[in-house]
Amino acid sequence: MKKTILFWLRRDLRLSDNTALAEASRTGAKVLPVFVFDPNDPVDPFDGNGHRLRFKLKALRQMAEQLAKAGKAITVTVGDPAKAIPELAKEHQAQAVFANRRYEPDSVAQDEEVKKQLEQAGVSFQTHKDAVIFEGKEIVNGQGEPYKVFTPFSKMWNASLDEDQLDGQARTASLGALLDGPVTFPDNRALPFDTEPFMLPAIRREKKLLANYADTRDFPATDGTTRWSEHLRHGTLSPREAFRMAKETNAKLWTELIWREFYFMVMDRFPHSMENSFKTQYDNIRWDNDEALFKAWTEGKTGFPIVDAGMRELNNTGYMHNRLRMVTASFLTKSLLIDWRWGEAYFAEKLADYEPASNVGGWQWAAGTGTDAQPYFRIFNPDSQAKRWDPDGEYINKWVPELNSLDYPQPIIDYKASRQRALDRYKQALNP
């Protein structure tokens, strides 16, 4: 009987340019792709973001359609992976389970538990690098230490890159290596979220748009970004393909993708920063944490149009333009003096493209508490940001149509006074 290997899909929902799948296929065994919807997933629990759960389901259905046409099997189930994966391995008499590595601390802990359960059953668990080009320990300075600033990190990242590391063809398995058999999906009643069909955003963007990325990416009213974030987050787009497209079109886009790698490195090498200030002296900030102000911020009712537009876009679509992520985060942390962790948790709940490493990194950047962060005395002025990046008010008018009516709220703070208050509070934290 030919050997069988389970390929455990997680954040890599694609058949091509998939390292663990390709490595499994090279063993000569028959490979069965499996996916486990975990109700208590450390990042995507069933009571979490419906956008993310539906994206996964749609991506898996598209993959299943492709496999079914070739007569190949895939198993999608619901349960605790620490139980479900060993059970599937036993059912299919698998000798090994292959997967691509995850890096979030809670996900790493879950993988350790799965590995323990598998090894007790005599099944090996092999993980491979796929979600990033370089892992946390691969890009270090001359003393072998991780970088704490982006620019030298990016220079070393570029200097270390070999063309083979962006080769997707070498990481693509033949469908012939996959196990013949049925497509198995859970009953919709086992998935307590909306399972109605919806369209995944397009991966391929016109080269002209990508070529103009540096000039268009900060204007929220225009279609000037890649919209790749959901695909990178769920793995329907490999980082190698993203870098290849960036190389063909725009240097700024290439740099932004390295920022993603930087934040993954920070999460891996400085895990304390996922819950506390990267720069520990900023743990001394005395936050006001006014719940009424926080509620107004979450609802897009602050009286600052650009802030409210961003929050309403997020609440209604699960997406927020990156310029608005910076503006709304600066406003919450520095204008309202609310702990960045409150905002990070809210974005984690709402964002369809929520990536823990990048989300925490972005919030700490805005709050001035993180690696390579904007200095604490740099505080975005919402009015100035609106005039610069939405000069015709097109974006604001879309999301705040009542702006010129009596229904629109008055500003919940005095911006000038709040700016001085933030400066004083940060100085106190740095000079206790």
C-alpha positions as a Markdown table, in Angstrom:
| # | Residue | x | y | z |
|---|---|---|---|---|
| 1 | Met | 0.0 | 0.0 | 0.0 |
| 2 | Lys | 1.4 | 3.4 | -1.0 |
| 3 | Lys | 2.2 | 5.7 | 1.9 |
| 4 | Thr | 0.0 | 8.7 | 2.7 |
| 5 | Ile | 0.9 | 12.1 | 4.0 |
| 6 | Leu | -1.6 | 14.7 | 5.3 |
| 7 | Phe | -1.0 | 18.2 | 4.1 |
| 8 | Trp | -2.6 | 20.4 | 6.7 |
| 9 | Leu | -3.8 | 23.7 | 5.2 |
| 10 | Arg | -3.9 | 26.7 | 7.4 |
| 11 | Arg | -2.8 | 30.2 | 6.2 |
| 12 | Asp | -1.9 | 28.9 | 2.7 |
| 13 | Leu | -5.1 | 28.3 | 0.9 |
| 14 | Arg | -3.7 | 27.6 | -2.6 |
| 15 | Leu | -2.4 | 24.6 | -4.5 |
| 16 | Ser | 0.4 | 26.3 | -6.5 |
| 17 | Asp | 3.6 | 27.9 | -5.0 |
| 18 | Asn | 3.0 | 26.1 | -1.7 |
| 19 | Thr | 6.2 | 24.9 | 0.0 |
| 20 | Ala | 4.8 | 22.2 | 2.4 |
| 21 | Leu | 2.6 | 20.7 | -0.3 |
| 22 | Ala | 5.5 | 20.6 | -2.7 |
| 23 | Glu | 7.7 | 19.0 | -0.1 |
| 24 | Ala | 5.1 | 16.4 | 0.7 |
| 25 | Ser | 4.7 | 15.5 | -2.9 |
| 26 | Arg | 8.4 | 14.9 | -3.3 |
| 27 | Thr | 8.3 | 12.1 | -0.8 |
| 28 | Gly | 6.6 | 9.8 | -3.3 |
| 29 | Ala | 3.6 | 9.4 | -1.0 |
| 30 | Lys | 0.1 | 10.2 | -1.9 |
| 31 | Val | -0.9 | 13.5 | -0.3 |
| 32 | Leu | -4.3 | 14.4 | 1.2 |
| 33 | Pro | -5.0 | 18.1 | 1.8 |
| 34 | Val | -7.0 | 18.6 | 5.0 |
| 35 | Phe | -8.4 | 21.8 | 6.6 |
| 36 | Val | -9.8 | 22.0 | 10.1 |
| 37 | Phe | -12.2 | 24.8 | 11.0 |
| 38 | Asp | -11.3 | 25.4 | 14.6 |
| 39 | Pro | -14.1 | 27.0 | 16.7 |
| 40 | Asn | -11.5 | 28.2 | 19.1 |
| 41 | Asp | -8.8 | 29.2 | 16.6 |
| 42 | Pro | -6.3 | 31.5 | 18.3 |
| 43 | Val | -6.7 | 34.1 | 15.6 |
| 44 | Asp | -10.0 | 33.3 | 13.9 |
| 45 | Pro | -12.5 | 31.8 | 16.4 |
| 46 | Phe | -16.1 | 31.1 | 15.3 |
| 47 | Asp | -17.3 | 34.0 | 17.4 |
| 48 | Gly | -14.8 | 36.3 | 15.6 |
| 49 | Asn | -14.7 | 38.1 | 12.2 |
| 50 | Gly | -17.2 | 36.7 | 9.7 |
| 51 | His | -15.4 | 38.2 | 6.8 |
| 52 | Arg | -12.3 | 36.1 | 7.5 |
| 53 | Leu | -14.3 | 32.9 | 8.1 |
| 54 | Arg | -16.2 | 33.4 | 4.8 |
| 55 | Phe | -13.1 | 34.1 | 2.9 |
| 56 | Lys | -11.6 | 30.8 | 4.1 |
| 57 | Leu | -14.7 | 28.9 | 3.2 |
| 58 | Lys | -14.9 | 30.4 | -0.3 |
| 59 | Ala | -11.1 | 29.8 | -0.9 |
| 60 | Leu | -11.5 | 26.2 | 0.2 |
| 61 | Arg | -14.5 | 25.7 | -2.0 |
| 62 | Gln | -12.7 | 27.0 | -5.0 |
| 63 | Met | -9.8 | 24.7 | -4.2 |
| 64 | Ala | -12.2 | 21.8 | -3.9 |
| 65 | Glu | -13.7 | 22.5 | -7.2 |
| 66 | Gln | -10.3 | 22.4 | -8.9 |
| 67 | Leu | -9.5 | 19.1 | -7.1 |
| 68 | Ala | -12.8 | 17.5 | -7.8 |
| 69 | Lys | -12.4 | 18.1 | -11.6 |
| 70 | Ala | -9.1 | 16.1 | -11.3 |
| 71 | Gly | -10.7 | 13.4 | -9.2 |
| 72 | Lys | -8.5 | 14.3 | -6.2 |
| 73 | Ala | -9.5 | 14.4 | -2.6 |
| 74 | Ile | -9.7 | 17.1 | 0.0 |
| 75 | Thr | -11.1 | 16.9 | 3.5 |
| 76 | Val | -12.5 | 19.9 | 5.3 |
| 77 | Thr | -13.8 | 19.3 | 8.8 |
| 78 | Val | -14.7 | 21.1 | 12.1 |
| 79 | Gly | -13.0 | 20.5 | 15.5 |
| 80 | Asp | -10.0 | 20.9 | 17.7 |
| 81 | Pro | -6.9 | 20.3 | 15.5 |
| 82 | Ala | -5.1 | 18.6 | 18.4 |
| 83 | Lys | -7.8 | 15.9 | 18.1 |
| 84 | Ala | -8.9 | 16.2 | 14.5 |
| 85 | Ile | -5.4 | 16.0 | 12.9 |
| 86 | Pro | -4.3 | 12.8 | 14.7 |
| 87 | Glu | -7.7 | 11.3 | 14.1 |
| 88 | Leu | -7.4 | 12.0 | 10.3 |
| 89 | Ala | -3.9 | 10.7 | 10.3 |
| 90 | Lys | -5.1 | 7.4 | 11.9 |
| 91 | Glu | -8.1 | 7.2 | 9.6 |
| 92 | His | -5.9 | 7.5 | 6.5 |
| 93 | Gln | -2.9 | 5.6 | 8.0 |
| 94 | Ala | -0.7 | 8.6 | 7.3 |
| 95 | Gln | 2.9 | 8.4 | 8.2 |
| 96 | Ala | 3.4 | 12.1 | 8.5 |
| 97 | Val | 1.6 | 15.5 | 8.5 |
| 98 | Phe | 3.2 | 18.4 | 6.6 |
| 99 | Ala | 2.3 | 22.0 | 7.2 |
| 100 | Asn | 3.6 | 25.5 | 6.6 |
| 101 | Arg | 4.8 | 27.3 | 9.7 |
| 102 | Arg | 2.7 | 29.8 | 11.6 |
| 103 | Tyr | 4.3 | 32.5 | 13.8 |
| 104 | Glu | 1.7 | 34.0 | 16.1 |
| 105 | Pro | 2.6 | 32.9 | 19.7 |
| 106 | Asp | -0.8 | 31.2 | 20.2 |
| 107 | Ser | -0.7 | 29.4 | 16.9 |
| 108 | Val | 2.9 | 28.2 | 17.6 |
| 109 | Ala | 1.6 | 26.8 | 21.0 |
| 110 | Gln | -1.2 | 25.0 | 19.2 |
| 111 | Asp | 1.2 | 23.5 | 16.7 |
| 112 | Glu | 3.4 | 22.2 | 19.5 |
| 113 | Glu | 0.3 | 20.5 | 21.0 |
| 114 | Val | -0.6 | 18.9 | 17.7 |
| 115 | Lys | 3.0 | 17.7 | 17.2 |
| 116 | Lys | 2.9 | 16.1 | 20.7 |
| 117 | Gln | -0.3 | 14.3 | 19.9 |
| 118 | Leu | 0.9 | 13.1 | 16.6 |
| 119 | Glu | 4.3 | 11.8 | 17.8 |
| 120 | Gln | 2.5 | 9.9 | 20.6 |
| 121 | Ala | 0.7 | 8.1 | 17.8 |
| 122 | Gly | 3.9 | 7.5 | 15.8 |
| 123 | Val | 3.2 | 10.1 | 13.2 |
| 124 | Ser | 5.8 | 12.8 | 12.3 |
| 125 | Phe | 4.9 | 16.5 | 12.0 |
| 126 | Gln | 7.0 | 18.5 | 9.6 |
| 127 | Thr | 6.7 | 22.3 | 9.1 |
| 128 | His | 8.1 | 24.4 | 6.3 |
| 129 | Lys | 8.8 | 28.1 | 5.7 |
| 130 | Asp | 6.2 | 29.6 | 3.3 |
| 131 | Ala | 4.4 | 32.6 | 4.7 |
| 132 | Val | 7.6 | 34.8 | 4.5 |
| 133 | Ile | 10.7 | 34.9 | 2.4 |
| 134 | Phe | 12.9 | 35.2 | 5.5 |
| 135 | Glu | 12.1 | 34.0 | 9.0 |
| 136 | Gly | 12.9 | 35.9 | 12.2 |
| 137 | Lys | 16.4 | 34.4 | 12.8 |
| 138 | Glu | 17.6 | 34.6 | 9.2 |
| 139 | Ile | 18.0 | 38.4 | 8.9 |
| 140 | Val | 20.4 | 39.6 | 11.7 |
| 141 | Asn | 23.0 | 42.3 | 12.2 |
| 142 | Gly | 26.8 | 41.8 | 12.4 |
| 143 | Gln | 26.5 | 40.7 | 16.0 |
| 144 | Gly | 23.9 | 38.1 | 15.2 |
| 145 | Glu | 21.1 | 40.2 | 16.8 |
| 146 | Pro | 17.7 | 41.0 | 15.3 |
| 147 | Tyr | 17.2 | 44.5 | 13.9 |
| 148 | Lys | 15.1 | 47.0 | 15.7 |
| 149 | Val | 14.9 | 49.5 | 12.9 |
| 150 | Phe | 13.4 | 48.9 | 9.5 |
| 151 | Thr | 15.9 | 50.6 | 7.2 |
| 152 | Pro | 19.0 | 48.5 | 8.1 |
| 153 | Phe | 16.7 | 45.4 | 8.2 |
| 154 | Ser | 15.5 | 46.1 | 4.7 |
| 155 | Lys | 19.0 | 46.6 | 3.4 |
| 156 | Met | 20.1 | 43.3 | 4.8 |
| 157 | Trp | 16.9 | 41.6 | 3.6 |
| 158 | Asn | 17.6 | 42.8 | 0.0 |
| 159 | Ala | 21.3 | 41.9 | 0.2 |
| 160 | Ser | 20.4 | 38.4 | 1.4 |
| 161 | Leu | 17.8 | 37.7 | -1.3 |
| 162 | Asp | 18.5 | 35.1 | -3.9 |
| 163 | Glu | 16.3 | 34.8 | -7.0 |
| 164 | Asp | 15.6 | 31.2 | -6.2 |
| 165 | Gln | 13.8 | 32.3 | -3.0 |
| 166 | Leu | 11.1 | 33.9 | -5.2 |
| 167 | Asp | 10.7 | 30.8 | -7.4 |
| 168 | Gly | 7.1 | 29.6 | -7.2 |
| 169 | Gln | 7.4 | 26.9 | -9.8 |
| 170 | Ala | 9.8 | 24.9 | -7.7 |
| 171 | Arg | 7.2 | 25.0 | -4.9 |
| 172 | Thr | 4.3 | 23.8 | -7.0 |
| 173 | Ala | 3.3 | 20.1 | -6.7 |
| 174 | Ser | 1.8 | 18.1 | -9.5 |
| 175 | Leu | -1.9 | 17.2 | -9.0 |
| 176 | Gly | -0.9 | 13.7 | -9.7 |
| 177 | Ala | 0.8 | 13.5 | -6.3 |
| 178 | Leu | -2.5 | 14.0 | -4.5 |
| 179 | Leu | -4.7 | 11.3 | -3.2 |
| 180 | Asp | -7.6 | 10.1 | -5.4 |
| 181 | Gly | -11.0 | 10.4 | -3.8 |
| 182 | Pro | -13.9 | 12.5 | -2.8 |
| 183 | Val | -14.2 | 16.1 | -1.7 |
| 184 | Thr | -15.5 | 16.1 | 1.9 |
| 185 | Phe | -17.0 | 19.3 | 3.5 |
| 186 | Pro | -18.8 | 19.8 | 6.8 |
| 187 | Asp | -22.5 | 20.4 | 6.9 |
| 188 | Asn | -23.2 | 24.1 | 6.8 |
| 189 | Arg | -24.9 | 23.7 | 10.2 |
| 190 | Ala | -21.5 | 22.9 | 11.7 |
| 191 | Leu | -20.3 | 26.4 | 10.6 |
| 192 | Pro | -22.0 | 29.0 | 12.7 |
| 193 | Phe | -21.3 | 31.9 | 10.4 |
| 194 | Asp | -22.9 | 33.1 | 7.1 |
| 195 | Thr | -22.0 | 30.6 | 4.5 |
| 196 | Glu | -23.6 | 32.3 | 1.5 |
| 197 | Pro | -21.4 | 32.6 | -1.6 |
| 198 | Phe | -19.4 | 35.8 | -2.1 |
| 199 | Met | -16.7 | 36.9 | -4.4 |
| 200 | Leu | -13.1 | 36.9 | -3.3 |
| 201 | Pro | -11.3 | 40.2 | -4.2 |
| 202 | Ala | -9.1 | 39.9 | -7.4 |
| 203 | Ile | -5.4 | 39.2 | -6.9 |
| 204 | Arg | -4.3 | 40.3 | -10.3 |
| 205 | Arg | -4.2 | 44.1 | -10.7 |
| 206 | Glu | -3.4 | 46.0 | -13.8 |
| 207 | Lys | 0.3 | 46.7 | -14.2 |
| 208 | Lys | -0.5 | 50.4 | -14.7 |
| 209 | Leu | -2.1 | 50.6 | -11.3 |
| 210 | Leu | 0.8 | 48.8 | -9.6 |
| 211 | Ala | 3.3 | 51.0 | -11.5 |
| 212 | Asn | 1.5 | 54.1 | -10.0 |
| 213 | Tyr | 1.3 | 52.6 | -6.5 |
| 214 | Ala | 3.7 | 55.0 | -4.9 |
| 215 | Asp | 1.7 | 58.0 | -6.2 |
| 216 | Thr | -1.8 | 56.7 | -5.5 |
| 217 | Arg | -1.6 | 54.5 | -2.4 |
| 218 | Asp | -2.3 | 57.3 | 0.1 |
| 219 | Phe | -5.6 | 58.6 | -1.4 |
| 220 | Pro | -8.5 | 56.7 | 0.0 |
| 221 | Ala | -11.0 | 57.9 | -2.5 |
| 222 | Thr | -9.1 | 56.3 | -5.4 |
| 223 | Asp | -8.5 | 52.6 | -6.3 |
| 224 | Gly | -4.8 | 53.0 | -5.8 |
| 225 | Thr | -3.8 | 50.1 | -3.7 |
| 226 | Thr | -3.1 | 46.4 | -4.4 |
| 227 | Arg | -5.9 | 45.0 | -2.1 |
| 228 | Trp | -3.6 | 42.0 | -1.6 |
| 229 | Ser | -3.7 | 42.1 | 2.1 |
| 230 | Glu | -6.6 | 39.5 | 2.5 |
| 231 | His | -4.9 | 37.2 | 0.0 |
| 232 | Leu | -1.6 | 37.4 | 1.8 |
| 233 | Arg | -3.3 | 36.9 | 5.1 |
| 234 | His | -5.1 | 33.7 | 4.1 |
| 235 | Gly | -2.4 | 32.5 | 1.7 |
| 236 | Thr | -4.4 | 32.6 | -1.5 |
| 237 | Leu | -1.5 | 34.7 | -2.7 |
| 238 | Ser | 2.0 | 33.6 | -1.9 |
| 239 | Pro | 4.6 | 36.2 | -0.7 |
| 240 | Arg | 6.9 | 35.1 | -3.6 |
| 241 | Glu | 4.3 | 36.0 | -6.2 |
| 242 | Ala | 3.6 | 39.3 | -4.5 |
| 243 | Phe | 7.3 | 40.2 | -4.6 |
| 244 | Arg | 7.6 | 39.0 | -8.2 |
| 245 | Met | 4.7 | 41.3 | -9.2 |
| 246 | Ala | 6.2 | 44.2 | -7.2 |
| 247 | Lys | 9.6 | 43.7 | -8.8 |
| 248 | Glu | 8.0 | 44.1 | -12.2 |
| 249 | Thr | 6.1 | 47.3 | -11.3 |
| 250 | Asn | 7.0 | 49.4 | -8.3 |
| 251 | Ala | 9.9 | 49.8 | -5.9 |
| 252 | Lys | 7.7 | 51.3 | -3.2 |
| 253 | Leu | 5.4 | 48.3 | -3.3 |
| 254 | Trp | 8.5 | 46.1 | -2.9 |
| 255 | Thr | 9.5 | 48.0 | 0.2 |
| 256 | Glu | 6.0 | 47.8 | 1.7 |
| 257 | Leu | 6.1 | 44.0 | 1.3 |
| 258 | Ile | 9.4 | 44.0 | 3.2 |
| 259 | Trp | 7.6 | 45.9 | 6.0 |
| 260 | Arg | 5.4 | 42.9 | 6.3 |
| 261 | Glu | 8.5 | 40.7 | 6.7 |
| 262 | Phe | 9.9 | 43.1 | 9.3 |
| 263 | Tyr | 6.8 | 42.9 | 11.5 |
| 264 | Phe | 6.8 | 39.1 | 11.3 |
| 265 | Met | 10.4 | 39.1 | 12.4 |
| 266 | Val | 9.5 | 41.5 | 15.3 |
| 267 | Met | 6.7 | 39.2 | 16.4 |
| 268 | Asp | 9.0 | 36.2 | 16.3 |
| 269 | Arg | 12.1 | 37.7 | 18.0 |
| 270 | Phe | 10.3 | 40.1 | 20.4 |
| 271 | Pro | 7.1 | 38.3 | 21.4 |
| 272 | His | 6.5 | 40.6 | 24.4 |
| 273 | Ser | 5.6 | 43.3 | 21.8 |
| 274 | Met | 2.4 | 41.5 | 20.9 |
| 275 | Glu | 0.9 | 42.5 | 24.3 |
| 276 | Asn | 3.2 | 45.2 | 25.6 |
| 277 | Ser | 5.2 | 48.2 | 24.3 |
| 278 | Phe | 8.1 | 47.2 | 22.2 |
| 279 | Lys | 10.0 | 50.1 | 23.9 |
| 280 | Thr | 9.3 | 49.1 | 27.5 |
| 281 | Gln | 9.6 | 52.7 | 28.8 |
| 282 | Tyr | 6.3 | 53.5 | 27.1 |
| 283 | Asp | 4.6 | 51.0 | 29.4 |
| 284 | Asn | 4.6 | 53.9 | 31.8 |
| 285 | Ile | 2.1 | 56.0 | 29.8 |
| 286 | Arg | -0.9 | 56.8 | 31.9 |
| 287 | Trp | -3.8 | 56.3 | 29.5 |
| 288 | Asp | -7.2 | 57.9 | 30.1 |
| 289 | Asn | -9.1 | 55.0 | 28.6 |
| 290 | Asp | -12.4 | 56.9 | 28.6 |
| 291 | Glu | -15.0 | 54.3 | 27.5 |
| 292 | Ala | -17.4 | 56.9 | 26.2 |
| 293 | Leu | -14.8 | 58.4 | 23.9 |
| 294 | Phe | -13.7 | 54.9 | 22.8 |
| 295 | Lys | -17.3 | 54.1 | 21.9 |
| 296 | Ala | -17.6 | 57.3 | 19.9 |
| 297 | Trp | -14.4 | 56.3 | 18.1 |
| 298 | Thr | -15.6 | 52.8 | 17.3 |
| 299 | Glu | -18.9 | 54.1 | 16.0 |
| 300 | Gly | -17.4 | 56.9 | 13.8 |
| 301 | Lys | -19.0 | 59.6 | 15.8 |
| 302 | Thr | -16.1 | 61.7 | 17.0 |
| 303 | Gly | -16.9 | 64.9 | 15.1 |
| 304 | Phe | -13.7 | 64.6 | 13.1 |
| 305 | Pro | -14.8 | 63.7 | 9.6 |
| 306 | Ile | -11.7 | 61.8 | 8.3 |
| 307 | Val | -11.6 | 59.7 | 11.5 |
| 308 | Asp | -15.3 | 58.9 | 11.3 |
| 309 | Ala | -15.1 | 58.0 | 7.6 |
| 310 | Gly | -12.3 | 55.5 | 8.3 |
| 311 | Met | -14.2 | 53.9 | 11.2 |
| 312 | Arg | -17.4 | 53.6 | 9.3 |
| 313 | Glu | -15.6 | 52.1 | 6.3 |
| 314 | Leu | -14.2 | 49.5 | 8.7 |
| 315 | Asn | -17.5 | 48.8 | 10.4 |
| 316 | Asn | -19.4 | 48.4 | 7.1 |
| 317 | Thr | -16.9 | 46.5 | 5.0 |
| 318 | Gly | -14.2 | 44.9 | 7.2 |
| 319 | Tyr | -11.6 | 47.0 | 5.3 |
| 320 | Met | -9.9 | 50.3 | 6.0 |
| 321 | His | -7.5 | 52.1 | 3.8 |
| 322 | Asn | -4.0 | 52.1 | 5.2 |
| 323 | Arg | -3.8 | 55.9 | 5.4 |
| 324 | Leu | -6.9 | 55.9 | 7.5 |
| 325 | Arg | -5.5 | 53.2 | 9.7 |
| 326 | Met | -2.7 | 55.5 | 10.6 |
| 327 | Val | -5.0 | 58.5 | 11.1 |
| 328 | Thr | -7.6 | 56.7 | 13.3 |
| 329 | Ala | -4.8 | 55.0 | 15.3 |
| 330 | Ser | -3.0 | 58.3 | 16.0 |
| 331 | Phe | -6.3 | 59.9 | 17.0 |
| 332 | Leu | -7.2 | 57.1 | 19.4 |
| 333 | Thr | -3.9 | 56.9 | 21.1 |
| 334 | Lys | -2.7 | 60.5 | 21.1 |
| 335 | Ser | -5.7 | 62.6 | 20.8 |
| 336 | Leu | -8.0 | 60.5 | 23.1 |
| 337 | Leu | -5.1 | 59.0 | 25.2 |
| 338 | Ile | -6.6 | 55.5 | 24.9 |
| 339 | Asp | -4.4 | 52.5 | 25.1 |
| 340 | Trp | -3.2 | 51.2 | 21.7 |
| 341 | Arg | -4.2 | 47.7 | 22.8 |
| 342 | Trp | -7.9 | 48.7 | 22.8 |
| 343 | Gly | -7.6 | 49.9 | 19.2 |
| 344 | Glu | -5.6 | 46.9 | 18.2 |
| 345 | Ala | -8.2 | 44.5 | 19.6 |
| 346 | Tyr | -11.0 | 46.4 | 17.9 |
| 347 | Phe | -9.2 | 46.2 | 14.5 |
| 348 | Ala | -8.6 | 42.5 | 15.2 |
| 349 | Glu | -12.3 | 42.0 | 15.6 |
| 350 | Lys | -13.3 | 43.9 | 12.5 |
| 351 | Leu | -10.6 | 43.7 | 9.8 |
| 352 | Ala | -11.1 | 41.2 | 7.1 |
| 353 | Asp | -7.3 | 41.2 | 6.5 |
| 354 | Tyr | -6.3 | 41.1 | 10.1 |
| 355 | Glu | -2.7 | 40.1 | 10.4 |
| 356 | Pro | -1.5 | 40.0 | 14.0 |
| 357 | Ala | 2.1 | 41.0 | 13.3 |
| 358 | Ser | 1.3 | 43.9 | 11.0 |
| 359 | Asn | -1.7 | 45.1 | 13.1 |
| 360 | Val | 0.3 | 45.2 | 16.3 |
| 361 | Gly | 3.2 | 46.7 | 14.5 |
| 362 | Gly | 1.1 | 49.4 | 12.9 |
| 363 | Trp | -0.6 | 50.3 | 16.2 |
| 364 | Gln | 2.6 | 50.5 | 18.1 |
| 365 | Trp | 4.0 | 52.7 | 15.2 |
| 366 | Ala | 1.1 | 55.1 | 15.5 |
| 367 | Ala | 1.2 | 55.2 | 19.3 |
| 368 | Gly | 5.0 | 55.8 | 19.3 |
| 369 | Thr | 5.6 | 52.8 | 21.5 |
| 370 | Gly | 7.0 | 50.3 | 18.9 |
| 371 | Thr | 10.1 | 49.6 | 16.9 |
| 372 | Asp | 10.9 | 52.2 | 14.3 |
| 373 | Ala | 7.8 | 54.1 | 15.5 |
| 374 | Gln | 6.9 | 57.7 | 14.6 |
| 375 | Pro | 8.1 | 59.9 | 17.5 |
| 376 | Tyr | 5.6 | 60.5 | 20.3 |
| 377 | Phe | 5.6 | 64.3 | 19.4 |
| 378 | Arg | 4.3 | 63.5 | 15.9 |
| 379 | Ile | 0.6 | 63.7 | 16.2 |
| 380 | Phe | -1.6 | 63.5 | 13.1 |
| 381 | Asn | -3.9 | 66.5 | 12.7 |
| 382 | Pro | -7.2 | 65.0 | 11.3 |
| 383 | Asp | -8.1 | 68.2 | 9.4 |
| 384 | Ser | -4.7 | 68.5 | 7.8 |
| 385 | Gln | -4.8 | 64.8 | 6.9 |
| 386 | Ala | -8.2 | 65.3 | 5.3 |
| 387 | Lys | -7.0 | 68.3 | 3.2 |
| 388 | Arg | -3.9 | 66.5 | 2.0 |
| 389 | Trp | -5.3 | 63.0 | 1.2 |
| 390 | Asp | -9.0 | 63.7 | 0.5 |
| 391 | Pro | -8.8 | 67.2 | -0.9 |
| 392 | Asp | -12.2 | 67.1 | -2.7 |
| 393 | Gly | -13.9 | 65.3 | 0.3 |
| 394 | Glu | -14.9 | 62.4 | -1.9 |
| 395 | Tyr | -14.0 | 59.8 | 0.6 |
| 396 | Ile | -15.4 | 61.6 | 3.6 |
| 397 | Asn | -18.7 | 62.4 | 1.8 |
| 398 | Lys | -19.2 | 58.7 | 0.9 |
| 399 | Trp | -18.9 | 57.6 | 4.5 |
| 400 | Val | -20.2 | 60.7 | 6.4 |
| 401 | Pro | -23.1 | 61.9 | 4.2 |
| 402 | Glu | -24.6 | 63.9 | 7.0 |
| 403 | Leu | -21.5 | 66.0 | 7.5 |
| 404 | Asn | -23.2 | 69.3 | 6.7 |
| 405 | Ser | -26.4 | 68.6 | 8.6 |
| 406 | Leu | -27.5 | 69.0 | 12.2 |
| 407 | Asp | -27.1 | 65.3 | 12.6 |
| 408 | Tyr | -23.4 | 65.3 | 12.6 |
| 409 | Pro | -21.8 | 65.4 | 16.1 |
| 410 | Gln | -19.6 | 68.2 | 17.4 |
| 411 | Pro | -16.0 | 67.3 | 18.0 |
| 412 | Ile | -15.7 | 65.2 | 21.1 |
| 413 | Ile | -12.4 | 66.9 | 22.1 |
| 414 | Asp | -10.5 | 70.1 | 21.5 |
| 415 | Tyr | -7.7 | 69.0 | 19.2 |
| 416 | Lys | -5.2 | 71.6 | 20.2 |
| 417 | Ala | -5.7 | 71.0 | 23.9 |
| 418 | Ser | -5.6 | 67.2 | 23.4 |
| 419 | Arg | -2.3 | 67.5 | 21.6 |
| 420 | Gln | -0.6 | 69.3 | 24.4 |
| 421 | Arg | -2.1 | 66.8 | 26.9 |
| 422 | Ala | -0.6 | 63.9 | 24.9 |
| 423 | Leu | 2.8 | 65.6 | 24.8 |
| 424 | Asp | 2.8 | 66.1 | 28.5 |
| 425 | Arg | 1.7 | 62.5 | 29.2 |
| 426 | Tyr | 4.3 | 61.0 | 27.0 |
| 427 | Lys | 7.0 | 63.2 | 28.6 |
| 428 | Gln | 5.9 | 62.0 | 32.0 |
| 429 | Ala | 6.2 | 58.4 | 30.9 |
| 430 | Leu | 9.7 | 58.9 | 29.6 |
| 431 | Asn | 10.8 | 60.9 | 32.7 |
| 432 | Pro | 9.0 | 59.4 | 35.6 |
